Structure formats: structure tokens, C-alpha cells
Amino acid sequence: MKSRGVKIVLNSDSLQLGGKTIMQTLPSRQVENHDPFLLLHHAGPYDMRGEHAHFYVGPHPHRGFEPITFVFQGGVRHKDSLGNDSSIEAPGVQWISAGKGIIHSEQSSKHFEEFGGNFELIQLWVNLPAHLKMERPTYAKCDENELEKIALEDSPNSKLYLISGVEGNQKGKILDRTGIKSLMGYLKKDTSVHIKLKDKSASMVYVLGGEISINGTMVAGKQLALLEEDGAKLQLEAAEDSRILILEGNPIHEKVVSWGPYVMNTQREILEAMKDYNEGKMGFLAS
């Protein structure tokens, strides 16, 4: 079974958002997107304690894609216009399928604000195909006790969690709309990982910290490896203790038109999204 090689390794650019420095690898100066993956932001790790163990992102809308938060350290509280109000602690994920429109806010969880510590997350945007962009929005979350754990026989102290998709006879708890496969890994040095991949899928690996080798190519912290399409498996090894995010999706091959929090197929649809939000058709959420 052939292992996939690395097509390109992307470095992160720093951005200032909400008074914090975050890292962005998608979009980049070299690659606009890796269809269906549109955006990848890495926040942290930050050491946040006492009065600084707090952050808040006020209510804002989304339409036409899936904004997903992978919490690697710390905790996040989510509220939205569907009536959801819940918290997740690391390792965990909140998976929004915005569909025709949702308004949500995020802030530090009460548990994190009480105890503080290291805080780190990935914000990922996954495109929705045209026929799903105006579907009903949904929200799902999973904490560590709900996540599917992948056994790593050569490294019992490493942890690999299947968030969505299928690996062998295991299935992730998040039932997404577009067949995304995602795994969060906390790997000890010299740990080997072997993951099956679909034919001609779009796959990539982001390294939050540490360093890994993918089929002989080294990928360091805050770098994103976009993989080649040929190969039925991903084979990687941790050269250092590492935190990683593994992603696989099905390319959509549709025109992408985006503006701020909306991702659609035409400029007219963007204008319609702005109008619908202003008219309250995406619901309401108090600050």
C-alpha cells in the first residue's frame, strides 16, 4: 500500500485578532485553499492565568461552510442562535455546519477561567457544496470522554483521537455532512501513525508543536503539509513530542466567493447573505 508524499509545506503567517497573535497557514501567499479546506488559524499556545484567563469573541454570523474548532489546550464556551449553550474542555471539538445561517459567540469556559493554564486551538473552515449551503444549520460537540481513541501500540503514552470519519472499524462521533475525516494527536517522540486515505482525496497535516516526518519529509511546528493525491495511506513519525491535526476531505470543485463570514458560489449570494443577516433571518443572539 503506497504512502502519500508531501506536495508542499506551508509556513504560517502571523495575524493580530482580538488582541492576540494567531498563525494562519490557509489561505497563504502560495495556496488559496486546499479544496474543501478554506482557512486554518492556530491560536496559542498562550499561558493564561488569573485575570488573563479570559477571552471573548462576540456574536457574529456564518453562512455556507463549516467553522470547526479543535481545542488542544484549555476550554471554550459556545452560544448560538439555535439555543445551544455549552462548553468543551481539551481535547475536544465543536463542529458547526452553518448552512443557511447561524450566529454564535465564543469565550473561555468557566473551568478555564477558574484554573487558567495553557490555551491552544485550531479554527478550521470547511466549504459546503452548493446544494448544502442553504440547509438547516447544526451544532455538535465532543469532549475527551466522547472521542474515539485510536490505539497506538508502540506508544501507549501517546494519544490519537478520531473526531469524524472512519478508520478501520472505528467511527468518529461527529457526523458531518461532507465526509471529512479528522484526527487530533498528542504524540510522544518516535511514535508512528498509519492512517488509511481515500483515492484522490485532499489531505493535509498541521503541526501545532514539535516535529514529524511524513514519508521522509520533515514538518515542524506551525507548518502545514499538503499531501499528494496518490497513495492509500498516511505514514508519519514524531521526531519530537508533537501535537498534530490530520485532515482529509473530498474536493468540491466549485467556484468559491467569500466575504467576511460568508462563503458562497456567487457575489449575488453574498449580498443575499448580508441582507438576510441584517433582516434577522439568521436568528438572534444577545451579547
Residue pairs with C-beta under 8 A, 6 or more apart in sequence:
1 232
1 233
2 230
2 231
2 232
2 233
3 215
3 231
3 233
3 234
3 235
4 197
4 203
4 214
4 215
4 227
4 228
4 229
4 230
4 231
4 233
4 234
4 235
5 214
5 215
5 216
5 217
5 227
5 228
5 231
6 214
6 215
6 217
6 219
6 225
6 226
6 227
6 228
7 226
7 227
7 228
8 30
8 31
8 225
8 226
9 217
9 219
9 223
9 224
9 225
9 226
10 25
10 26
10 28
10 30
10 31
10 223
10 224
10 225
10 226
11 25
11 28
11 222
11 223
12 23
12 24
12 25
12 42
12 222
12 223
12 224
13 23
13 24
13 25
13 28
13 29
14 21
14 22
14 23
14 24
15 21
15 22
15 23
15 24
15 41
16 22
17 41
18 55
18 57
20 43
20 46
20 55
22 41
22 42
22 43
23 41
23 42
23 43
23 222
24 39
24 40
24 41
24 42
25 40
25 42
25 206
25 222
25 223
25 224
26 33
26 34
26 37
26 38
26 39
26 40
26 224
27 33
27 38
27 39
31 226
33 39
33 127
33 256
34 202
34 204
34 226
35 127
35 202
35 249
35 251
35 252
35 253
36 126
36 127
36 178
36 180
36 202
36 249
36 250
36 251
36 252
37 124
37 125
37 126
37 127
37 202
37 204
37 247
37 249
38 65
38 125
38 126
38 127
38 256
38 258
38 263
39 123
39 124
39 125
40 122
40 123
40 124
40 125
40 206
40 224
41 122
41 123
41 124
42 120
42 121
42 122
42 206
42 208
42 222
43 119
43 120
43 121
43 122
43 123
44 72
44 73
44 74
44 118
44 119
44 120
44 121
45 72
45 73
45 118
45 119
45 120
45 208
45 209
46 118
46 119
46 120
47 117
47 118
47 119
48 54
48 55
48 74
48 108
48 112
48 116
48 117
48 118
48 119
49 116
49 117
50 116
52 116
53 108
53 112
53 113
53 114
53 115
53 116
53 117
53 119
54 107
54 108
54 113
55 107
55 108
55 119
56 105
56 106
56 107
56 108
57 105
57 106
57 107
58 105
58 287
59 79
59 103
59 104
59 105
59 285
59 286
59 287
60 103
60 104
60 105
60 261
61 101
61 102
61 103
61 261
61 262
61 273
61 277
61 282
62 96
62 98
62 101
62 102
62 103
62 104
62 261
62 262
63 98
63 99
63 100
63 101
63 102
63 133
63 261
63 262
63 263
63 264
63 273
63 276
63 277
63 282
64 98
64 99
64 127
64 128
64 133
64 262
64 263
64 264
64 269
64 273
65 98
65 125
65 126
65 127
65 128
65 133
65 263
66 95
66 96
66 97
66 98
66 125
66 126
66 127
66 128
66 176
66 177
66 178
66 180
67 96
67 98
67 123
67 124
67 125
68 93
68 94
68 95
68 96
68 123
68 124
68 125
68 126
68 182
69 76
69 78
69 93
69 94
69 106
69 121
69 122
69 123
69 124
70 93
70 121
70 122
70 124
70 163
70 182
70 184
70 245
71 88
71 89
71 90
71 91
71 92
71 93
71 94
71 120
71 121
72 90
72 91
72 120
72 121
72 122
72 184
72 186
72 208
72 243
73 90
73 117
73 118
73 119
73 120
73 121
74 89
74 90
74 108
74 109
74 112
74 117
74 118
74 119
74 120
74 121
75 87
75 88
75 89
75 90
75 108
75 109
75 111
75 112
76 87
76 88
76 92
76 94
76 106
76 107
76 108
76 109
76 112
76 121
77 85
77 86
77 87
77 106
77 107
77 108
77 109
77 110
78 84
78 85
78 86
78 87
78 88
78 94
78 104
78 105
78 106
78 139
78 141
79 85
79 104
79 105
79 285
80 96
80 102
80 103
80 104
80 105
80 139
80 283
80 285
81 102
81 103
81 104
81 282
81 283
81 284
81 285
82 102
82 137
82 138
82 139
82 283
84 139
86 94
86 141
87 109
87 110
87 111
88 94
88 109
88 141
88 142
88 143
89 109
89 111
89 112
89 143
89 144
90 120
90 144
91 143
91 144
91 147
91 159
91 161
91 184
91 186
92 141
92 142
92 143
92 144
92 147
93 141
93 142
93 147
93 163
93 174
93 182
93 184
94 139
94 140
94 141
95 139
95 140
95 141
95 163
95 164
95 174
95 176
96 102
96 104
96 137
96 138
96 139
97 128
97 132
97 135
97 137
97 138
97 139
97 176
97 177
98 128
98 137
99 128
99 132
99 133
99 134
99 135
99 136
99 137
99 138
100 133
100 134
100 135
100 136
100 137
100 276
100 282
101 137
101 273
101 276
101 277
101 281
101 282
101 283
102 137
102 139
102 282
102 283
103 277
103 282
103 283
103 284
103 285
104 139
104 285
105 285
105 287
108 119
112 119
120 208
120 243
122 206
122 208
122 245
124 245
124 247
125 263
126 176
126 178
126 180
126 249
127 252
127 254
127 256
127 263
128 135
128 177
128 178
128 263
129 178
129 252
129 254
130 254
130 265
132 177
132 178
133 263
133 264
133 265
133 269
135 177
140 174
140 175
142 163
142 173
142 174
144 161
146 173
147 161
147 162
147 163
147 172
147 173
147 184
148 161
148 162
148 163
148 170
148 171
148 172
148 173
149 159
149 160
149 161
149 162
150 160
150 161
150 162
150 167
150 170
150 183
152 158
152 159
152 160
152 187
152 191
152 192
152 193
154 190
154 191
154 192
155 187
155 188
155 190
155 191
155 192
157 188
158 185
158 186
158 187
158 188
158 191
158 238
159 185
159 186
159 187
160 183
160 184
160 185
160 186
160 187
160 193
161 183
161 184
161 185
162 170
162 171
162 172
162 182
162 183
163 172
163 173
163 174
163 182
163 183
163 184
164 172
164 173
164 174
164 175
164 176
164 180
164 181
164 182
165 171
165 172
165 179
165 180
165 181
165 182
165 248
166 172
166 181
167 181
167 183
167 195
167 196
168 196
172 181
172 182
174 182
178 249
178 250
178 252
179 249
179 250
180 247
180 248
180 249
181 246
181 247
181 248
181 249
182 245
182 246
182 247
182 248
183 195
183 245
183 246
184 244
184 245
185 193
185 242
185 243
185 244
185 245
185 246
186 242
186 243
187 193
187 210
187 212
187 238
187 241
187 242
187 243
187 244
188 238
188 241
189 238
189 239
189 240
189 241
190 237
190 238
191 237
191 238
192 235
192 236
192 237
193 234
193 235
193 236
193 237
193 238
193 246
194 233
194 234
194 235
195 233
195 234
195 246
196 232
196 233
197 203
197 231
197 232
197 233
197 234
197 248
198 248
198 250
199 232
200 229
200 251
201 229
201 248
201 249
201 250
201 251
202 229
202 248
202 249
202 250
202 251
203 226
203 227
203 234
203 246
203 247
203 248
203 249
204 224
204 225
204 226
204 227
204 247
205 212
205 214
205 219
205 224
205 225
205 227
205 234
205 236
205 244
205 245
205 246
205 247
206 223
206 224
206 225
206 244
206 245
206 247
207 219
207 220
207 221
207 222
207 223
207 224
207 225
207 242
207 243
207 244
208 221
208 222
208 242
208 243
208 244
208 245
209 221
209 222
209 242
209 243
210 220
210 221
210 238
210 239
210 240
210 241
210 242
210 243
210 244
211 218
211 219
211 220
211 221
211 238
211 239
211 240
211 242
212 218
212 219
212 236
212 237
212 238
212 239
212 242
212 244
213 219
213 236
213 237
213 239
214 225
214 227
214 234
214 235
214 236
215 235
215 236
217 225
218 239
219 225
221 242
227 234
234 246
236 244
254 265
255 265
255 266
256 263
256 265
257 263
257 264
257 265
257 266
257 267
257 269
257 270
258 264
258 270
259 270
259 274
262 269
262 270
262 273
262 274
264 270
264 273
276 282
